Amino acid sequence: MEIIELVSDKRKSVIITSMMKDEVKSLPKGRFYFNWKVLEESSTIYKLQLSGEEDILGLVALIHFPEESRIEIKLITSSRENIGKKKKYDGIVGCLIGFACQLSLEKYGEFACVSLVPKTEIRQHYIEKYGMLDAGWQLFLDGGRLLNIVKKYVLCV
């Protein structure tokens, strides 16, 4: 997986790993939106980092719904310095969504699905940028759309 350093237009390799409870508790206040500590019991939290570096650039909380062959993105965010027009890196959220899609494929095969409940103000952004489909209060990816996200952000094709 790769993100793009905007100032140099260089691709940088990233890794995504699950977070330990003590890591979640030690997240710097103000660097990430949302209260991640409240999600520890109900979801698995993953962090995105540049390969070989400690700095966390993005977070995603995932919940598995095996009876529905679905993974829900409960929360997703980039670090504050990677949001908006002056961000340092592009592709953080795409890689995190791609990671969720890849997990869903590994677990549920051809029935894989990834969903999220977006904030109203960014709903259209998820539809336009990631090809998500509208299912009422949730947006989702499945089938070819899910595979396209894996190809773009995980396999970097």
C-alpha positions, 0 to 999 in steps of 0.5 A, spaced: 500 500 500 502 506 498 500 514 499 502 520 496 507 525 499 504 531 496 510 536 496 514 531 492 509 527 489 513 521 491 509 514 493 511 512 500 509 505 502 505 504 508 503 498 513 496 497 517 496 493 523 491 492 529 492 497 535 493 494 542 489 497 548 495 501 551 496 504 544 489 507 543 489 510 550 496 513 549 493 517 542 495 524 542 489 528 544 487 533 539 491 529 533 485 525 531 478 526 531 473 522 535 474 518 542 477 512 540 477 509 547 470 508 547 470 503 541 475 498 544 470 493 546 466 493 540 471 494 534 478 492 532 482 499 531 487 499 526 493 504 525 496 506 518 503 508 518 509 509 513 513 503 513 519 503 518 516 509 522 512 510 528 508 516 527 500 514 526 497 517 520 490 514 520 485 510 524 480 506 522 475 502 527 472 495 524 466 491 526 465 484 523 458 482 521 459 475 519 451 473 518 451 479 513 458 477 510 459 485 512 465 489 515 462 496 518 467 502 518 465 504 525 470 510 524 475 512 520 480 518 520 487 521 518 491 525 523 489 532 523 495 534 519 493 530 513 486 533 512 484 539 508 487 543 502 494 543 506 495 536 508 502 532 507 499 526 504 494 523 500 491 516 500 490 515 507 483 514 508 483 510 501 488 505 504 484 504 510 478 503 506 482 498 501 484 495 507 477 494 510 475 491 503 481 486 503 479 483 510 472 483 507 474 479 501 479 474 505 473 473 510 467 473 506 469 471 499 464 473 493 459 475 498 464 481 501 461 487 503 464 494 507 459 499 509 459 505 513 454 511 516 457 517 513 456 524 516 451 528 512 457 533 510 461 528 507 456 523 504 457 525 497 464 525 497 464 517 499 460 516 493 464 520 488 471 518 490 470 511 492 464 509 488 460 507 494 453 506 493 447 509 497 443 504 502 439 509 505 442 511 512 449 507 510 453 507 504 456 500 502 461 497 497 461 490 494 462 486 488 466 490 482 466 496 486 469 493 492 474 490 488 476 496 484 478 499 491 482 493 493 486 494 486 487 502 487 489 502 494 491 495 496 494 492 490 496 499 487 494 497 480 
